[in-house]
Amino acid sequence: PDPTVKRRSGFLTPTIGRSSDLGFILGVPYFFEISPSIDLTLEPQVMTDEGWLLAGEYRQRLTNGEIGIGGSAAYVDQFEHGEETGDKTVRGHVRGFLRYDIDDHWRTGLTIDRASDRTYLRRFRFGDRNVLESNHYVEGFFDRSYAALQSYVFQDLRPEDSDLATPYVL
């Protein structure tokens, strides 16, 4: 990229790699400058042993906050009990956030972090976390005081843990 250009739509550095599970990987991201406060990046990826994947990220600055959402969807081979079924399925993930300043004292927000299944993020190289956390909050700031109400939802990606043991917290 030209260092004299601040923001402009165009192709970004390609993703090139190889994996024993996925084969050769080629991704070509494209950055869209929609407006001075909104942008979108899309990256289609082709994997020789697995199929294709589309990843993306949308970002927007608001007058009193900001929004960001990203994720991916892959049309890939379906597995049952570690064996290929010969069918294709859609797998994916989503990560996002919203923060909004209600007024000078209160703000609210949320984060979303979910995956279609326990192995998706690791298999397609989107991280190796064991637990995904989503939450919603309302916060108040007053002189030297602080108030907050928060809720949490977790998605456990560890194969040995049951979904029934995953807590919901308020």
Secondary structure, DSSP 4 states (H G I P E B T S, - for coil): --TT-----EE-PPEEEEETTTEEEEE--EEEEEETTEEEEEEEEEETTTEEEEEEEEEEEETTEEEEEEEEEEEEEEEETTEEEEEEEEEEEEEEEEEEE-SSSEEEEEEEEEESSTTHHHHTTS---SEEEEEEEEEEEETTEEEEEEEEEEEE--TTS-GGG--EE-
